[in-house]
Amino acid sequence: MTVFQAVILGLVQGLAEFLPISSSAHLVLTPWVFGWSDPGLSFDVALHVGTLVAVLWYFRAEWVKLTQSAIAILRTRRADTEEKRRLLYLFVATIPAAVGGVLLEEYAETTFRSPALMAVTLMVMGVLLWAVDRYAARDRPLSSLTLRDAVVIGLAQVLALVPGVSRSGSTMTAGRALRLDRQSAAVFSFLMSMPVTAAAALLKVPDLLRTEGITPTLIAGVISAGVSSWLAIAVLLRYISRHSFGVFAVYRIALGALILTLLASRG
């Protein structure tokens, strides 16, 4: 892989990670479309280090509050404030993805990386995202989140192990189905990305570093992923404050149809 290819994949990862369009599908499909060698799941996860830094920096004030809440919970063993409860909900929402990642790791690296499967999941989730966003009420702020909500959104995150579903797409869709307003659904989805991404990086990146080392290619990809992730978060939060998720649903359906067309033409 060249530095140029790594930068492109980093940009793709960063932009797609926080938009409900599936970064994993785009990372698999980009080399497939251009005829590049597939860098593999470990490189994909390494790019997530850039997105991890971006979400930590963008929501730095929120993370400071959550860290203070964690210390307070350890001292008092009580979750009696909104910040403390949100921290617990983030922990609960992370558990299903952690379990699913361990149980389905082999499938995530092989079977699930099928362009045909991605095309179908892109379109199906696009329709679901549009329908939920169109018809669900938007009468709940993030402060109204409950333990049940955290469990439901956490289970939805497991679906993102299949490229094409989209981690942000599945969690935002679940949040909207629970009547969270668009911004609240997006913010909780972004916050959820931190523990999941950190865990995946701790699991996969050491193996990549042992086999490949810290190369200019890896550094370029991580930096481009971080910069584009920060831009994606800022743009999406501003966009959905005034608009629906409809444009992302249309994009997903169009991309899925394009993939199926390419598969037919090549097969």
Protein Blocks (a to p, Z undefined) as FASTA:
>chain_A
ZZklmmmmmmmmmmmmmpcgbjmlmmmmmmmmnopacebjklmmmmmmmmmmmmmmmmmm
mmmmmmmmmmmmmmnopafbfklmmmmmmmmmmmmmmmmmmmmmmmmmmmmmpfklmmmm
mmmmmmmmmmmmmmpccfbcfklpcfklmmmmmmmmmmmmpghjbpmlmmmmmmmmnopa
fklmmmmmmmmmmmmmmmmmmmmmmmmmmmnopafklmmmmmmmmmmmmmmmmmmmmmmm
mmcfklmmmmmmmmmmmmmmmmmmmZZ
